Amino acid sequence: MAVDAQDAGSQGALVRREKAKLRKVLRRFDLILFTACAIVGVESVAFAAQAGAQAITWLLISLVLFLVPYGMLVAELGSANRRGGVRPGR
């Protein structure tokens, strides 16, 4: 048991050193656009355009209704992770 605790401590120090090397490159707006592109895709926009302007309107409404709660979820998880509240499962 003492060996496991020692290994966990050394892994924690290694993780902290590796995290110190990382730079935050993507901003919130970038992540929102990546999510929107992953959800919508080029094919669904072309299909909606063929169906008419009504389909584009509903597509935009559904994106707003999905992305706002999704953004809140990502923000909450990000702040919990920054505080150390989220731990990976073993």
PDB file of N, CA, C and O in Angstrom, chain B, residues numbered from 101:
ATOM      1  N   MET B 101       0.807  -1.190   0.000  1.00  0.00           N
ATOM      2  CA  MET B 101       0.000   0.000   0.000  1.00  0.00           C
ATOM      3  C   MET B 101       0.852   1.257   0.000  1.00  0.00           C
ATOM      4  O   MET B 101       0.509   2.227  -0.676  1.00  0.00           O
ATOM      5  N   ALA B 102       1.952   1.266   0.739  1.00  0.00           N
ATOM      6  CA  ALA B 102       2.814   2.436   0.798  1.00  0.00           C
ATOM      7  C   ALA B 102       3.454   2.690  -0.562  1.00  0.00           C
ATOM      8  O   ALA B 102       3.688   3.839  -0.937  1.00  0.00           O
ATOM      9  N   VAL B 103       3.734   1.628  -1.293  1.00  0.00           N
ATOM     10  CA  VAL B 103       4.333   1.780  -2.617  1.00  0.00           C
ATOM     11  C   VAL B 103       3.332   2.447  -3.566  1.00  0.00           C
ATOM     12  O   VAL B 103       3.718   3.301  -4.363  1.00  0.00           O
ATOM     13  N   ASP B 104       2.043   2.065  -3.489  1.00  0.00           N
ATOM     14  CA  ASP B 104       1.019   2.666  -4.340  1.00  0.00           C
ATOM     15  C   ASP B 104       0.880   4.159  -4.055  1.00  0.00           C
ATOM     16  O   ASP B 104       0.735   4.947  -4.989  1.00  0.00           O
ATOM     17  N   ALA B 105       0.920   4.559  -2.798  1.00  0.00           N
ATOM     18  CA  ALA B 105       0.806   5.968  -2.449  1.00  0.00           C
ATOM     19  C   ALA B 105       2.009   6.744  -2.969  1.00  0.00           C
ATOM     20  O   ALA B 105       1.870   7.884  -3.413  1.00  0.00           O
ATOM     21  N   GLN B 106       3.183   6.133  -2.915  1.00  0.00           N
ATOM     22  CA  GLN B 106       4.389   6.797  -3.403  1.00  0.00           C
ATOM     23  C   GLN B 106       4.329   6.961  -4.922  1.00  0.00           C
ATOM     24  O   GLN B 106       4.695   8.011  -5.451  1.00  0.00           O
ATOM     25  N   ASP B 107       3.867   5.922  -5.623  1.00  0.00           N
ATOM     26  CA  ASP B 107       3.718   6.011  -7.078  1.00  0.00           C
ATOM     27  C   ASP B 107       2.704   7.078  -7.456  1.00  0.00           C
ATOM     28  O   ASP B 107       2.912   7.822  -8.415  1.00  0.00           O
ATOM     29  N   ALA B 108       1.611   7.157  -6.711  1.00  0.00           N
ATOM     30  CA  ALA B 108       0.580   8.163  -6.996  1.00  0.00           C
ATOM     31  C   ALA B 108       1.138   9.560  -6.789  1.00  0.00           C
ATOM     32  O   ALA B 108       0.824  10.472  -7.553  1.00  0.00           O
ATOM     33  N   GLY B 109       1.962   9.738  -5.764  1.00  0.00           N
ATOM     34  CA  GLY B 109       2.567  11.049  -5.518  1.00  0.00           C
ATOM     35  C   GLY B 109       3.526  11.444  -6.612  1.00  0.00           C
ATOM     36  O   GLY B 109       3.543  12.601  -7.033  1.00  0.00           O
ATOM     37  N   SER B 110       4.329  10.502  -7.083  1.00  0.00           N
ATOM     38  CA  SER B 110       5.271  10.814  -8.157  1.00  0.00           C
ATOM     39  C   SER B 110       4.538  11.062  -9.469  1.00  0.00           C
ATOM     40  O   SER B 110       4.974  11.887 -10.273  1.00  0.00           O
ATOM     41  N   GLN B 111       3.430  10.358  -9.697  1.00  0.00           N
ATOM     42  CA  GLN B 111       2.638  10.604 -10.903  1.00  0.00           C
ATOM     43  C   GLN B 111       1.997  11.982 -10.847  1.00  0.00           C
ATOM     44  O   GLN B 111       1.897  12.671 -11.862  1.00  0.00           O
ATOM     45  N   GLY B 112       1.562  12.379  -9.653  1.00  0.00           N
ATOM     46  CA  GLY B 112       0.964  13.705  -9.493  1.00  0.00           C
ATOM     47  C   GLY B 112       1.969  14.800  -9.810  1.00  0.00           C
ATOM     48  O   GLY B 112       1.625  15.794 -10.448  1.00  0.00           O
ATOM     49  N   ALA B 113       3.214  14.623  -9.366  1.00  0.00           N
ATOM     50  CA  ALA B 113       4.253  15.610  -9.662  1.00  0.00           C
ATOM     51  C   ALA B 113       4.554  15.645 -11.159  1.00  0.00           C
ATOM     52  O   ALA B 113       4.781  16.711 -11.731  1.00  0.00           O
ATOM     53  N   LEU B 114       4.555  14.472 -11.785  1.00  0.00           N
ATOM     54  CA  LEU B 114       4.789  14.405 -13.228  1.00  0.00           C
ATOM     55  C   LEU B 114       3.666  15.093 -13.991  1.00  0.00           C
ATOM     56  O   LEU B 114       3.916  15.813 -14.958  1.00  0.00           O
ATOM     57  N   VAL B 115       2.435  14.872 -13.557  1.00  0.00           N
ATOM     58  CA  VAL B 115       1.292  15.505 -14.214  1.00  0.00           C
ATOM     59  C   VAL B 115       1.371  17.021 -14.065  1.00  0.00           C
ATOM     60  O   VAL B 115       1.106  17.746 -15.024  1.00  0.00           O
ATOM     61  N   ARG B 116       1.727  17.510 -12.890  1.00  0.00           N
ATOM     62  CA  ARG B 116       1.844  18.954 -12.681  1.00  0.00           C
ATOM     63  C   ARG B 116       2.923  19.562 -13.575  1.00  0.00           C
ATOM     64  O   ARG B 116       2.732  20.647 -14.126  1.00  0.00           O
ATOM     65  N   ARG B 117       4.053  18.873 -13.723  1.00  0.00           N
ATOM     66  CA  ARG B 117       5.114  19.385 -14.593  1.00  0.00           C
ATOM     67  C   ARG B 117       4.670  19.419 -16.047  1.00  0.00           C
ATOM     68  O   ARG B 117       4.969  20.374 -16.764  1.00  0.00           O
ATOM     69  N   GLU B 118       3.962  18.388 -16.489  1.00  0.00           N
ATOM     70  CA  GLU B 118       3.499  18.352 -17.880  1.00  0.00           C
ATOM     71  C   GLU B 118       2.429  19.414 -18.120  1.00  0.00           C
ATOM     72  O   GLU B 118       2.405  20.027 -19.187  1.00  0.00           O
ATOM     73  N   LYS B 119       1.546  19.641 -17.149  1.00  0.00           N
ATOM     74  CA  LYS B 119       0.518  20.670 -17.304  1.00  0.00           C
ATOM     75  C   LYS B 119       1.135  22.053 -17.389  1.00  0.00           C
ATOM     76  O   LYS B 119       0.606  22.929 -18.073  1.00  0.00           O
ATOM     77  N   ALA B 120       2.246  22.256 -16.700  1.00  0.00           N
ATOM     78  CA  ALA B 120       2.914  23.559 -16.737  1.00  0.00           C
ATOM     79  C   ALA B 120       3.446  23.871 -18.134  1.00  0.00           C
ATOM     80  O   ALA B 120       3.596  25.041 -18.486  1.00  0.00           O
ATOM     81  N   LYS B 121       3.730  22.853 -18.927  1.00  0.00           N
ATOM     82  CA  LYS B 121       4.247  23.043 -20.285  1.00  0.00           C
ATOM     83  C   LYS B 121       3.155  23.405 -21.284  1.00  0.00           C
ATOM     84  O   LYS B 121       3.444  23.970 -22.339  1.00  0.00           O
ATOM     85  N   LEU B 122       1.890  23.081 -20.960  1.00  0.00           N
ATOM     86  CA  LEU B 122       0.800  23.288 -21.907  1.00  0.00           C
ATOM     87  C   LEU B 122       0.406  24.757 -21.996  1.00  0.00           C
ATOM     88  O   LEU B 122       0.468  25.497 -21.014  1.00  0.00           O
ATOM     89  N   ARG B 123       0.000  25.160 -23.192  1.00  0.00           N
ATOM     90  CA  ARG B 123      -0.493  26.514 -23.406  1.00  0.00           C
ATOM     91  C   ARG B 123      -1.944  26.432 -23.826  1.00  0.00           C
ATOM     92  O   ARG B 123      -2.331  25.520 -24.557  1.00  0.00           O
ATOM     93  N   LYS B 124      -2.750  27.376 -23.370  1.00  0.00           N
ATOM     94  CA  LYS B 124      -4.152  27.434 -23.763  1.00  0.00           C
ATOM     95  C   LYS B 124      -4.239  28.204 -25.076  1.00  0.00           C
ATOM     96  O   LYS B 124      -4.020  29.415 -25.105  1.00  0.00           O
ATOM     97  N   VAL B 125      -4.559  27.503 -26.158  1.00  0.00           N
ATOM     98  CA  VAL B 125      -4.560  28.113 -27.480  1.00  0.00           C
ATOM     99  C   VAL B 125      -5.987  28.402 -27.947  1.00  0.00           C
ATOM    100  O   VAL B 125      -6.251  29.469 -28.502  1.00  0.00           O
ATOM    101  N   LEU B 126      -6.898  27.475 -27.729  1.00  0.00           N
ATOM    102  CA  LEU B 126      -8.266  27.647 -28.188  1.00  0.00           C
ATOM    103  C   LEU B 126      -9.049  28.481 -27.176  1.00  0.00           C
ATOM    104  O   LEU B 126      -8.935  28.287 -25.965  1.00  0.00           O
ATOM    105  N   ARG B 127      -9.828  29.390 -27.687  1.00  0.00           N
ATOM    106  CA  ARG B 127     -10.672  30.239 -26.847  1.00  0.00           C
ATOM    107  C   ARG B 127     -12.112  29.716 -26.899  1.00  0.00           C
ATOM    108  O   ARG B 127     -12.415  28.770 -27.625  1.00  0.00           O
ATOM    109  N   ARG B 128     -12.978  30.340 -26.127  1.00  0.00           N
ATOM    110  CA  ARG B 128     -14.378  29.915 -26.030  1.00  0.00           C
ATOM    111  C   ARG B 128     -15.069  29.968 -27.391  1.00  0.00           C
ATOM    112  O   ARG B 128     -15.784  29.036 -27.758  1.00  0.00           O
ATOM    113  N   PHE B 129     -14.860  31.050 -28.142  1.00  0.00           N
ATOM    114  CA  PHE B 129     -15.505  31.196 -29.443  1.00  0.00           C
ATOM    115  C   PHE B 129     -15.062  30.095 -30.400  1.00  0.00           C
ATOM    116  O   PHE B 129     -15.874  29.582 -31.170  1.00  0.00           O
ATOM    117  N   ASP B 130     -13.789  29.728 -30.360  1.00  0.00           N
ATOM    118  CA  ASP B 130     -13.279  28.633 -31.206  1.00  0.00           C
ATOM    119  C   ASP B 130     -13.984  27.317 -30.885  1.00  0.00           C
ATOM    120  O   ASP B 130     -14.374  26.578 -31.788  1.00  0.00           O
ATOM    121  N   LEU B 131     -14.143  27.033 -29.609  1.00  0.00           N
ATOM    122  CA  LEU B 131     -14.799  25.782 -29.211  1.00  0.00           C
ATOM    123  C   LEU B 131     -16.272  25.770 -29.597  1.00  0.00           C
ATOM    124  O   LEU B 131     -16.808  24.729 -29.975  1.00  0.00           O
ATOM    125  N   ILE B 132     -16.922  26.913 -29.505  1.00  0.00           N
ATOM    126  CA  ILE B 132     -18.330  26.990 -29.920  1.00  0.00           C
ATOM    127  C   ILE B 132     -18.454  26.706 -31.409  1.00  0.00           C
ATOM    128  O   ILE B 132     -19.340  25.960 -31.828  1.00  0.00           O
ATOM    129  N   LEU B 133     -17.575  27.291 -32.208  1.00  0.00           N
ATOM    130  CA  LEU B 133     -17.631  27.056 -33.655  1.00  0.00           C
ATOM    131  C   LEU B 133     -17.287  25.611 -34.010  1.00  0.00           C
ATOM    132  O   LEU B 133     -17.906  25.034 -34.904  1.00  0.00           O
ATOM    133  N   PHE B 134     -16.305  25.016 -33.320  1.00  0.00           N
ATOM    134  CA  PHE B 134     -15.993  23.606 -33.568  1.00  0.00           C
ATOM    135  C   PHE B 134     -17.191  22.720 -33.250  1.00  0.00           C
ATOM    136  O   PHE B 134     -17.491  21.787 -33.996  1.00  0.00           O
ATOM    137  N   THR B 135     -17.866  23.005 -32.161  1.00  0.00           N
ATOM    138  CA  THR B 135     -19.039  22.216 -31.780  1.00  0.00           C
ATOM    139  C   THR B 135     -20.155  22.380 -32.801  1.00  0.00           C
ATOM    140  O   THR B 135     -20.790  21.400 -33.192  1.00  0.00           O
ATOM    141  N   ALA B 136     -20.395  23.603 -33.231  1.00  0.00           N
ATOM    142  CA  ALA B 136     -21.442  23.841 -34.226  1.00  0.00           C
ATOM    143  C   ALA B 136     -21.123  23.124 -35.534  1.00  0.00           C
ATOM    144  O   ALA B 136     -22.015  22.542 -36.151  1.00  0.00           O
ATOM    145  N   CYS B 137     -19.887  23.158 -35.955  1.00  0.00           N
ATOM    146  CA  CYS B 137     -19.504  22.469 -37.192  1.00  0.00           C
ATOM    147  C   CYS B 137     -19.647  20.959 -37.055  1.00  0.00           C
ATOM    148  O   CYS B 137     -20.049  20.286 -38.004  1.00  0.00           O
ATOM    149  N   ALA B 138     -19.325  20.429 -35.897  1.00  0.00           N
ATOM    150  CA  ALA B 138     -19.453  18.988 -35.693  1.00  0.00           C
ATOM    151  C   ALA B 138     -20.915  18.560 -35.693  1.00  0.00           C
ATOM    152  O   ALA B 138     -21.246  17.474 -36.169  1.00  0.00           O
ATOM    153  N   ILE B 139     -21.782  19.401 -35.167  1.00  0.00           N
ATOM    154  CA  ILE B 139     -23.205  19.057 -35.095  1.00  0.00           C
ATOM    155  C   ILE B 139     -23.870  19.223 -36.453  1.00  0.00           C
ATOM    156  O   ILE B 139     -24.600  18.340 -36.903  1.00  0.00           O
ATOM    157  N   VAL B 140     -23.624  20.339 -37.096  1.00  0.00           N
ATOM    158  CA  VAL B 140     -24.339  20.661 -38.328  1.00  0.00           C
ATOM    159  C   VAL B 140     -23.755  19.926 -39.522  1.00  0.00           C
ATOM    160  O   VAL B 140     -24.452  19.151 -40.176  1.00  0.00           O
ATOM    161  N   GLY B 141     -22.498  20.161 -39.807  1.00  0.00           N
ATOM    162  CA  GLY B 141     -21.882  19.529 -40.970  1.00  0.00           C
ATOM    163  C   GLY B 141     -22.368  20.155 -42.268  1.00  0.00           C
ATOM    164  O   GLY B 141     -23.432  20.773 -42.317  1.00  0.00           O
ATOM    165  N   VAL B 142     -21.596  19.991 -43.285  1.00  0.00           N
ATOM    166  CA  VAL B 142     -21.920  20.589 -44.581  1.00  0.00           C
ATOM    167  C   VAL B 142     -23.131  19.908 -45.214  1.00  0.00           C
ATOM    168  O   VAL B 142     -23.942  20.564 -45.868  1.00  0.00           O
ATOM    169  N   GLU B 143     -23.254  18.613 -45.026  1.00  0.00           N
ATOM    170  CA  GLU B 143     -24.354  17.892 -45.677  1.00  0.00           C
ATOM    171  C   GLU B 143     -25.717  18.321 -45.165  1.00  0.00           C
ATOM    172  O   GLU B 143     -26.657  18.459 -45.948  1.00  0.00           O
ATOM    173  N   SER B 144     -25.836  18.532 -43.864  1.00  0.00           N
ATOM    174  CA  SER B 144     -27.141  18.909 -43.322  1.00  0.00           C
ATOM    175  C   SER B 144     -27.512  20.336 -43.718  1.00  0.00           C
ATOM    176  O   SER B 144     -28.695  20.637 -43.880  1.00  0.00           O
ATOM    177  N   VAL B 145     -26.524  21.223 -43.878  1.00  0.00           N
ATOM    178  CA  VAL B 145     -26.827  22.579 -44.323  1.00  0.00           C
ATOM    179  C   VAL B 145     -27.324  22.556 -45.761  1.00  0.00           C
ATOM    180  O   VAL B 145     -28.271  23.267 -46.098  1.00  0.00           O
ATOM    181  N   ALA B 146     -26.698  21.747 -46.615  1.00  0.00           N
ATOM    182  CA  ALA B 146     -27.145  21.641 -48.002  1.00  0.00           C
ATOM    183  C   ALA B 146     -28.561  21.071 -48.079  1.00  0.00           C
ATOM    184  O   ALA B 146     -29.374  21.537 -48.878  1.00  0.00           O
ATOM    185  N   PHE B 147     -28.856  20.075 -47.262  1.00  0.00           N
ATOM    186  CA  PHE B 147     -30.207  19.506 -47.244  1.00  0.00           C
ATOM    187  C   PHE B 147     -31.220  20.529 -46.752  1.00  0.00           C
ATOM    188  O   PHE B 147     -32.316  20.633 -47.303  1.00  0.00           O
ATOM    189  N   ALA B 148     -30.862  21.282 -45.722  1.00  0.00           N
ATOM    190  CA  ALA B 148     -31.768  22.294 -45.194  1.00  0.00           C
ATOM    191  C   ALA B 148     -31.986  23.411 -46.213  1.00  0.00           C
ATOM    192  O   ALA B 148     -33.093  23.938 -46.327  1.00  0.00           O
ATOM    193  N   ALA B 149     -30.946  23.771 -46.948  1.00  0.00           N
ATOM    194  CA  ALA B 149     -31.093  24.807 -47.966  1.00  0.00           C
ATOM    195  C   ALA B 149     -32.009  24.334 -49.095  1.00  0.00           C
ATOM    196  O   ALA B 149     -32.766  25.123 -49.661  1.00  0.00           O
ATOM    197  N   GLN B 150     -31.934  23.064 -49.410  1.00  0.00           N
ATOM    198  CA  GLN B 150     -32.807  22.515 -50.444  1.00  0.00           C
ATOM    199  C   GLN B 150     -34.254  22.498 -49.964  1.00  0.00           C
ATOM    200  O   GLN B 150     -35.173  22.691 -50.761  1.00  0.00           O
ATOM    201  N   ALA B 151     -34.465  22.269 -48.671  1.00  0.00           N
ATOM    202  CA  ALA B 151     -35.817  22.229 -48.119  1.00  0.00           C
ATOM    203  C   ALA B 151     -36.425  23.612 -48.020  1.00  0.00           C
ATOM    204  O   ALA B 151     -37.650  23.736 -47.995  1.00  0.00           O
ATOM    205  N   GLY B 152     -35.611  24.659 -47.962  1.00  0.00           N
ATOM    206  CA  GLY B 152     -36.146  26.017 -47.930  1.00  0.00           C
ATOM    207  C   GLY B 152     -35.644  26.803 -46.733  1.00  0.00           C
ATOM    208  O   GLY B 152     -34.948  26.279 -45.863  1.00  0.00           O
ATOM    209  N   ALA B 153     -36.017  28.072 -46.714  1.00  0.00           N
ATOM    210  CA  ALA B 153     -35.549  28.986 -45.668  1.00  0.00           C
ATOM    211  C   ALA B 153     -36.087  28.587 -44.294  1.00  0.00           C
ATOM    212  O   ALA B 153     -35.447  28.853 -43.276  1.00  0.00           O
ATOM    213  N   GLN B 154     -37.233  27.965 -44.262  1.00  0.00           N
ATOM    214  CA  GLN B 154     -37.813  27.538 -42.983  1.00  0.00           C
ATOM    215  C   GLN B 154     -36.895  26.539 -42.286  1.00  0.00           C
ATOM    216  O   GLN B 154     -36.751  26.581 -41.064  1.00  0.00           O
ATOM    217  N   ALA B 155     -36.283  25.655 -43.038  1.00  0.00           N
ATOM    218  CA  ALA B 155     -35.389  24.661 -42.441  1.00  0.00           C
ATOM    219  C   ALA B 155     -34.142  25.332 -41.845  1.00  0.00           C
ATOM    220  O   ALA B 155     -33.662  24.925 -40.787  1.00  0.00           O
ATOM    221  N   ILE B 156     -33.627  26.350 -42.520  1.00  0.00           N
ATOM    222  CA  ILE B 156     -32.471  27.085 -41.994  1.00  0.00           C
ATOM    223  C   ILE B 156     -32.848  27.786 -40.689  1.00  0.00           C
ATOM    224  O   ILE B 156     -32.069  27.791 -39.737  1.00  0.00           O
ATOM    225  N   THR B 157     -34.038  28.373 -40.648  1.00  0.00           N
ATOM    226  CA  THR B 157     -34.494  29.045 -39.427  1.00  0.00           C
ATOM    227  C   THR B 157     -34.578  28.073 -38.271  1.00  0.00           C
ATOM    228  O   THR B 157     -34.080  28.364 -37.184  1.00  0.00           O
ATOM    229  N   TRP B 158     -35.193  26.932 -38.482  1.00  0.00           N
ATOM    230  CA  TRP B 158     -35.302  25.943 -37.402  1.00  0.00           C
ATOM    231  C   TRP B 158     -33.950  25.360 -37.034  1.00  0.00           C
ATOM    232  O   TRP B 158     -33.717  25.014 -35.876  1.00  0.00           O
ATOM    233  N   LEU B 159     -33.069  25.249 -37.995  1.00  0.00           N
ATOM    234  CA  LEU B 159     -31.717  24.778 -37.710  1.00  0.00           C
ATOM    235  C   LEU B 159     -30.995  25.760 -36.790  1.00  0.00           C
ATOM    236  O   LEU B 159     -30.339  25.344 -35.834  1.00  0.00           O
ATOM    237  N   LEU B 160     -31.110  27.046 -37.067  1.00  0.00           N
ATOM    238  CA  LEU B 160     -30.485  28.059 -36.214  1.00  0.00           C
ATOM    239  C   LEU B 160     -31.106  28.082 -34.818  1.00  0.00           C
ATOM    240  O   LEU B 160     -30.395  28.219 -33.822  1.00  0.00           O
ATOM    241  N   ILE B 161     -32.416  27.948 -34.747  1.00  0.00           N
ATOM    242  CA  ILE B 161     -33.088  27.913 -33.435  1.00  0.00           C
ATOM    243  C   ILE B 161     -32.631  26.701 -32.637  1.00  0.00           C
ATOM    244  O   ILE B 161     -32.360  26.813 -31.441  1.00  0.00           O
ATOM    245  N   SER B 162     -32.543  25.558 -33.278  1.00  0.00           N
ATOM    246  CA  SER B 162     -32.111  24.357 -32.558  1.00  0.00           C
ATOM    247  C   SER B 162     -30.649  24.456 -32.130  1.00  0.00           C
ATOM    248  O   SER B 162     -30.283  23.950 -31.069  1.00  0.00           O
ATOM    249  N   LEU B 163     -29.811  25.102 -32.941  1.00  0.00           N
ATOM    250  CA  LEU B 163     -28.420  25.308 -32.539  1.00  0.00           C
ATOM    251  C   LEU B 163     -28.325  26.176 -31.293  1.00  0.00           C
ATOM    252  O   LEU B 163     -27.553  25.878 -30.382  1.00  0.00           O
ATOM    253  N   VAL B 164     -29.108  27.246 -31.252  1.00  0.00           N
ATOM    254  CA  VAL B 164     -29.084  28.131 -30.083  1.00  0.00           C
ATOM    255  C   VAL B 164     -29.600  27.391 -28.857  1.00  0.00           C
ATOM    256  O   VAL B 164     -29.021  27.497 -27.776  1.00  0.00           O
ATOM    257  N   LEU B 165     -30.679  26.648 -29.022  1.00  0.00           N
ATOM    258  CA  LEU B 165     -31.243  25.932 -27.876  1.00  0.00           C
ATOM    259  C   LEU B 165     -30.348  24.794 -27.407  1.00  0.00           C
ATOM    260  O   LEU B 165     -30.432  24.383 -26.250  1.00  0.00           O
ATOM    261  N   PHE B 166     -29.503  24.284 -28.276  1.00  0.00           N
ATOM    262  CA  PHE B 166     -28.575  23.235 -27.868  1.00  0.00           C
ATOM    263  C   PHE B 166     -27.262  23.813 -27.358  1.00  0.00           C
ATOM    264  O   PHE B 166     -26.733  23.351 -26.347  1.00  0.00           O
ATOM    265  N   LEU B 167     -26.730  24.823 -28.050  1.00  0.00           N
ATOM    266  CA  LEU B 167     -25.403  25.325 -27.703  1.00  0.00           C
ATOM    267  C   LEU B 167     -25.372  26.105 -26.395  1.00  0.00           C
ATOM    268  O   LEU B 167     -24.350  26.094 -25.709  1.00  0.00           O
ATOM    269  N   VAL B 168     -26.444  26.774 -26.033  1.00  0.00           N
ATOM    270  CA  VAL B 168     -26.443  27.517 -24.767  1.00  0.00           C
ATOM    271  C   VAL B 168     -26.320  26.561 -23.583  1.00  0.00           C
ATOM    272  O   VAL B 168     -25.432  26.763 -22.754  1.00  0.00           O
ATOM    273  N   PRO B 169     -27.168  25.520 -23.453  1.00  0.00           N
ATOM    274  CA  PRO B 169     -26.964  24.581 -22.341  1.00  0.00           C
ATOM    275  C   PRO B 169     -25.645  23.822 -22.444  1.00  0.00           C
ATOM    276  O   PRO B 169     -25.017  23.528 -21.427  1.00  0.00           O
ATOM    277  N   TYR B 170     -25.224  23.506 -23.659  1.00  0.00           N
ATOM    278  CA  TYR B 170     -23.962  22.807 -23.844  1.00  0.00           C
ATOM    279  C   TYR B 170     -22.793  23.682 -23.389  1.00  0.00           C
ATOM    280  O   TYR B 170     -21.861  23.195 -22.748  1.00  0.00           O
ATOM    281  N   GLY B 171     -22.843  24.964 -23.718  1.00  0.00           N
ATOM    282  CA  GLY B 171     -21.812  25.896 -23.271  1.00  0.00           C
ATOM    283  C   GLY B 171     -21.776  26.022 -21.756  1.00  0.00           C
ATOM    284  O   GLY B 171     -20.700  26.104 -21.164  1.00  0.00           O
ATOM    285  N   MET B 172     -22.949  26.038 -21.126  1.00  0.00           N
ATOM    286  CA  MET B 172     -23.008  26.090 -19.661  1.00  0.00           C
ATOM    287  C   MET B 172     -22.402  24.834 -19.050  1.00  0.00           C
ATOM    288  O   MET B 172     -21.690  24.900 -18.048  1.00  0.00           O
ATOM    289  N   LEU B 173     -22.688  23.702 -19.657  1.00  0.00           N
ATOM    290  CA  LEU B 173     -22.139  22.437 -19.164  1.00  0.00           C
ATOM    291  C   LEU B 173     -20.617  22.422 -19.275  1.00  0.00           C
ATOM    292  O   LEU B 173     -19.929  22.024 -18.335  1.00  0.00           O
ATOM    293  N   VAL B 174     -20.096  22.848 -20.406  1.00  0.00           N
ATOM    294  CA  VAL B 174     -18.646  22.871 -20.598  1.00  0.00           C
ATOM    295  C   VAL B 174     -17.998  23.859 -19.633  1.00  0.00           C
ATOM    296  O   VAL B 174     -16.935  23.574 -19.081  1.00  0.00           O
ATOM    297  N   ALA B 175     -18.625  25.014 -19.425  1.00  0.00           N
ATOM    298  CA  ALA B 175     -18.070  25.993 -18.488  1.00  0.00           C
ATOM    299  C   ALA B 175     -18.052  25.447 -17.066  1.00  0.00           C
ATOM    300  O   ALA B 175     -17.079  25.642 -16.337  1.00  0.00           O
ATOM    301  N   GLU B 176     -19.120  24.766 -16.670  1.00  0.00           N
ATOM    302  CA  GLU B 176     -19.178  24.207 -15.317  1.00  0.00           C
ATOM    303  C   GLU B 176     -18.134  23.108 -15.130  1.00  0.00           C
ATOM    304  O   GLU B 176     -17.467  23.049 -14.097  1.00  0.00           O
ATOM    305  N   LEU B 177     -17.996  22.246 -16.124  1.00  0.00           N
ATOM    306  CA  LEU B 177     -16.989  21.190 -16.017  1.00  0.00           C
ATOM    307  C   LEU B 177     -15.577  21.765 -16.032  1.00  0.00           C
ATOM    308  O   LEU B 177     -14.695  21.267 -15.333  1.00  0.00           O
ATOM    309  N   GLY B 178     -15.363  22.805 -16.822  1.00  0.00           N
ATOM    310  CA  GLY B 178     -14.056  23.435 -16.859  1.00  0.00           C
ATOM    311  C   GLY B 178     -13.692  24.080 -15.531  1.00  0.00           C
ATOM    312  O   GLY B 178     -12.554  23.969 -15.076  1.00  0.00           O
ATOM    313  N   SER B 179     -14.652  24.755 -14.909  1.00  0.00           N
ATOM    314  CA  SER B 179     -14.355  25.375 -13.624  1.00  0.00           C
ATOM    315  C   SER B 179     -14.183  24.331 -12.535  1.00  0.00           C
ATOM    316  O   SER B 179     -13.364  24.508 -11.633  1.00  0.00           O
ATOM    317  N   ALA B 180     -14.942  23.248 -12.604  1.00  0.00           N
ATOM    318  CA  ALA B 180     -14.774  22.178 -11.611  1.00  0.00           C
ATOM    319  C   ALA B 180     -13.424  21.497 -11.787  1.00  0.00           C
ATOM    320  O   ALA B 180     -12.792  21.110 -10.804  1.00  0.00           O
ATOM    321  N   ASN B 181     -12.984  21.350 -13.015  1.00  0.00           N
ATOM    322  CA  ASN B 181     -11.690  20.724 -13.278  1.00  0.00           C
ATOM    323  C   ASN B 181     -10.554  21.633 -12.807  1.00  0.00           C
ATOM    324  O   ASN B 181      -9.550  21.145 -12.288  1.00  0.00           O
ATOM    325  N   ARG B 182     -10.700  22.934 -12.979  1.00  0.00           N
ATOM    326  CA  ARG B 182      -9.685  23.879 -12.548  1.00  0.00           C
ATOM    327  C   ARG B 182      -9.539  23.858 -11.027  1.00  0.00           C
ATOM    328  O   ARG B 182      -8.437  24.023 -10.505  1.00  0.00           O
ATOM    329  N   ARG B 183     -10.652  23.656 -10.319  1.00  0.00           N
ATOM    330  CA  ARG B 183     -10.610  23.606  -8.863  1.00  0.00           C
ATOM    331  C   ARG B 183     -10.168  22.240  -8.355  1.00  0.00           C
ATOM    332  O   ARG B 183      -9.896  22.084  -7.165  1.00  0.00           O
ATOM    333  N   GLY B 184     -10.094  21.263  -9.229  1.00  0.00           N
ATOM    334  CA  GLY B 184      -9.702  19.927  -8.820  1.00  0.00           C
ATOM    335  C   GLY B 184     -10.881  19.079  -8.392  1.00  0.00           C
ATOM    336  O   GLY B 184     -10.695  18.077  -7.702  1.00  0.00           O
ATOM    337  N   GLY B 185     -12.096  19.454  -8.783  1.00  0.00           N
ATOM    338  CA  GLY B 185     -13.290  18.725  -8.357  1.00  0.00           C
ATOM    339  C   GLY B 185     -13.596  17.501  -9.199  1.00  0.00           C
ATOM    340  O   GLY B 185     -14.296  16.602  -8.733  1.00  0.00           O
ATOM    341  N   VAL B 186     -13.096  17.437 -10.416  1.00  0.00           N
ATOM    342  CA  VAL B 186     -13.373  16.308 -11.292  1.00  0.00           C
ATOM    343  C   VAL B 186     -12.146  15.421 -11.328  1.00  0.00           C
ATOM    344  O   VAL B 186     -11.047  15.877 -11.643  1.00  0.00           O
ATOM    345  N   ARG B 187     -12.333  14.172 -11.009  1.00  0.00           N
ATOM    346  CA  ARG B 187     -11.216  13.228 -11.023  1.00  0.00           C
ATOM    347  C   ARG B 187     -11.535  12.091 -11.982  1.00  0.00           C
ATOM    348  O   ARG B 187     -12.672  11.622 -12.034  1.00  0.00           O
ATOM    349  N   PRO B 188     -10.544  11.648 -12.738  1.00  0.00           N
ATOM    350  CA  PRO B 188     -10.795  10.524 -13.651  1.00  0.00           C
ATOM    351  C   PRO B 188     -11.070   9.246 -12.880  1.00  0.00           C
ATOM    352  O   PRO B 188     -10.525   9.030 -11.797  1.00  0.00           O
ATOM    353  N   GLY B 189     -11.924   8.400 -13.448  1.00  0.00           N
ATOM    354  CA  GLY B 189     -12.249   7.124 -12.819  1.00  0.00           C
ATOM    355  C   GLY B 189     -11.071   6.163 -12.858  1.00  0.00           C
ATOM    356  O   GLY B 189     -10.203   6.250 -13.725  1.00  0.00           O
ATOM    357  N   ARG B 190     -11.063   5.262 -11.916  1.00  0.00           N
ATOM    358  CA  ARG B 190      -9.969   4.278 -11.882  1.00  0.00           C
ATOM    359  C   ARG B 190     -10.427   2.958 -12.376  1.00  0.00           C
ATOM    360  O   ARG B 190      -9.643   2.009 -12.420  1.00  0.00           O
TER     361      ARG B 190
END
